[in-house]
Amino acid sequence: MTGITRRKFLQSSAVGAAGLGLMGTNINRSLASIKRNFSHVSSLPRRQSSLTVAHIAQQMSAQSDQRTLKGWEDWLAAAGLSWDVTVSNAEGSPETLSAMIEDAVSRKVDAIVVTFGTLTAAQGALQSVAAAGIPLITVDSGYYPPALCDIASNNYTMGAQMTSYMVQSLLGAGKTEPNICTITANFHHGTRKRGKVRDAVLSENENIKVAGDQVIQYDGFFETTLNTVNDWLNRFGGEIDAIWCPWDEPAMAASQALLSFGKTVKDTIVVAADGHPPAVELMADADYTMVATCAQAFELWGALAASFIDEIVGKGRPAAEVVPVPQIDFPAPFIVKGVNLPETGKMPWDTVDFYTQFMNQAKGQVGA
Amino acid sequence: MAQISNSKSNEPRGFDVGNFVNRFGTVLALIVIFVLFSVLSSFQGGRFLTSQNLINILRQVATLAIVASGLTIAVAAGEFDLSVGQVASLTGILMAGLIVRQELPWGVAAIGALGTGMLAGLITGMLVTRFKIPSLITTLGMGLIAVGVNYAYARGDSIYGRMPEEYTFIGTGTIGPIPFVVIVSAAVVAVLYVFLNYTRTGRYILATGGNPTATRLSGININKYRLIALMISGFCAAMGGSILVSYLGSAQPSGADNYAMDSLAAVFIGMTTIRRGQANILGTIVGVLILGIINNGLNLVGAPFFLQTIVKGSVLILAVSLAVRREEIRFF
């Protein structure tokens, strides 16, 4: 068992930083050393190749959990590793998640991965993990000690991007006093943060009227969103300029309601986040109302979590060398209908970000 | 098992205002709620009382009406079925999966999904009648099994994909201004109403739920009718789940889970009217409409989202407590 805690990791990082300061003149060599140390994949031989790992998902029925697990499994297959991985599903219950983490500790697994967990409600279980010294890596759960790291996108950034784009699109369409409706989901830290940033952005755009808001829970979210948007369309006589959704699947439900009502993208726009392939495929349709999403790299998160475990537990490398920061935020390319939709067969997160395209264009123009 | 009794005669002698109010109080409550939202909405453009919105309400409750009507048959036989939500979710996933992943014709997929619902009801019924396990417990377990099978089949994944137009027409098509799903729902409800009230099997189901001992002593095989009732409940849950997928255009593993609570609420509200103390199809439809109008009306008047569940819960407690107070319904 590898006894690695965040504290040990931070201590070793501090020593590393102090060492860097002392080196002074030989800065290039130090940078090379940092680069080597922070490069998470090594060519070291594996000390352990048959690991027992607990993969605990908060809500396996979520596309994000599914895609993360897929990335994890694909990485294991590509690496030719046959770990004993137990996949558990907490079905949305924080209490069940906590119990599953404690069960994994009791089983003395070599590592634990928690995906999209509500760790605020798992403090006791996290203490058990710390006491047992089992490496814990979380995916989009927010960073909580003793996890070695949390792998996710930056939800504040995504919330700002999707809301700003919605505001700018409405202004660009000449809608200076638009009516919008919002769907809010507070059960996951990521969707909650996006919603908070949305409210902050909207507070700076007082010309926009939030005519309706619906808070959804995970169970039955698709039908709830569909019915609510239908009700809004009746209530406002179809006068809705935009609908903000916390992630892509409610956006699909909202778009479905809008299209059934005879609304197209010329009338109402829908923005969301995640970049789920079914939603992105639908965005290619000319009338489809969903216009923008942030493409999160769920598969890559799963792959990275697996490779971290391989490096730390399998090859025995110090966590401080492998994991550079407690929170690893992947870029989530912003995808806009009609501009940078991914090519067929390409994952949405593999697309060049909407705004980066402009930067690249400018670089080309100035010969950079 | 809920012990539901009809301790007072529901038949009025001449016209008795008090009896009328007692018997149709919940229907009156439905009308009051309807009028209330019409008035409240009139201050905000009067969108509630438009044909478009009324059709919208009917479309929104159509699937719940099917599931709740099936549950009504089970409760009429004196049994609970807490698994209807999870069975509907399972059959929805199966329906979508068989079409999108196994690429089967939608008719074959429907047979598979509806058969699965009936099978769940059959197993539940066998356990209840042969092993004397209370249906409350059996269906609680069956619901969990349905969740497990659901995850085993689709690994807990949602299913998106192109579905045949003939199938999606059930959930999204219209005949004239009327959504087809409303017509289907009305037909199913009508069939169940006739079945429960005008067929021998239906009357034996009512007798079994009303007084099982007397019914058994009359030479009627009450276990047979409890089994049939639970199979119908499973079948209707499956039909609801399959229609829900055609309405939503996709399937989520827990997409219909909340139907269990809404269906139970509708059935219990329904037991306070028409045939007080007894689960009855028309009463259930009144309950379904009350729940649907509350959801829709609160959305239209711009009420905070949390009021929906608070109001629905309050209406349920109020309606049932009045019936319990008058000793029309007794539990356990």
Interface residues (C-beta under 8 A of the other chain):
Chain A: M60 S61 Q63 D65 Q66 N89 E91 G92 A211 G212 D213 Q214 V215 Y218 D219 G220 F221 F222 E223 L226 N227 T228 N230 D231 W232 N234 R235 F236 G237 E249 M252 A253 Q256 S260 P278
Chain B: Q44 G45 R47 T50 Q52 N53 N56 R59 Q60 V147 Y151 R155 G156 D157 S158 Y160 G161 T172 L244 Y247 L248 G249 S250 Q252 P253 S254 G255 A256 D257 N258 N295 N296 N299 L300 G302 F305 F306
